Amino acid sequence: MRCQVIECQPHVCRPLAASTIRDIHFTISAALSAAVRWEWIKSNPATVARKPRTPAPEPQPPTPEQAAKIVEAAWQQDEDWACSCG
């Protein structure tokens, strides 16, 4: 029986997301830090690597009216929801 050659499907290369790069950097940096502690290497080269910035948080809290609706809905489901009466 002969081997059958199967070619890869065509694809488009895309860059990794910044969050994926940060995750990879975290993992590699931790592994290299362990190698430094175990004296397998003298320094951690990941400390000088530039990683993408973490974006500033943009919280979108509910408005007072929306918060009131959330609390009202919780009270309708369970009257003891916000009661801290021991």
N, C-alpha and C positions, 0 to 999 in steps of 0.2 A: 504494500500500500504506500502511495506517495504522500508526502506532506502537502497540505493545502495552505497556501499563503493567503492570509486575510489582511487586507490593508486597513489602516485606521480611517475612520470617517473624517471628512474635512471638518476643521474647526477654526474658530477665530480666537487667537490668544488675547486675553484681557488682563490688565494689571490687577494685582491683588488689592482688596479694600484696605484702607488704612488701619481699620480695627484688626484685620487678619494679620497685618504686618506687626502690629503691636503685640498680638498674642504670640506670634512666632518669636519675636524678640524676647518676650518675657520667658518663654520656655528655654530658649537657647542660653540666655543670660543666667538663668537658674542652674542649668546643667554645667555651664562653665564656672560658676561660683563654687559649685560642689567640687569641681576638678581642682580649683585653687586651694580649697580647704584640705583636700586630700593630697595636696602637693604634687599633683600630676602635671600642672602647668604653673608658671610663676605669676601670671596676671590674667585677668578676664578681658579678652579683646572686645566683648560685647559692651563694655562700659563706654567705649568711645564711638560706638555705632550710633548714627542718627536715626531716630525712629519718628514716625509721624506724630504731630501733636494731637493730644486728646481734645476734641472739640469742647468748647464751653457749653455747659448745660443750658438748655432753654426750657425751663419748666413751664408748664401751662396748667396751673392749678385751676380748679373750678371757680366760677364766680360765686359770690355769696348766694345768689339765687339758685345756682346749680347745686351748691353744697346743701342748701336747705331741702331741695328735692331729694337728694341722696339720703339725708338723715330721715326725712319723712317716709321714704320707701322702706328704709331699714326698720323704723318703728312699726310700720304696717305689717312687716313680716314677723317681727318678734318684739313685743313691748319691753322685754328685759334687755334689749340690745345695748342701750347706753346706761343702764342702771348699774351703779356700782354700790348697791346696798348690801353687800356681803352675803 
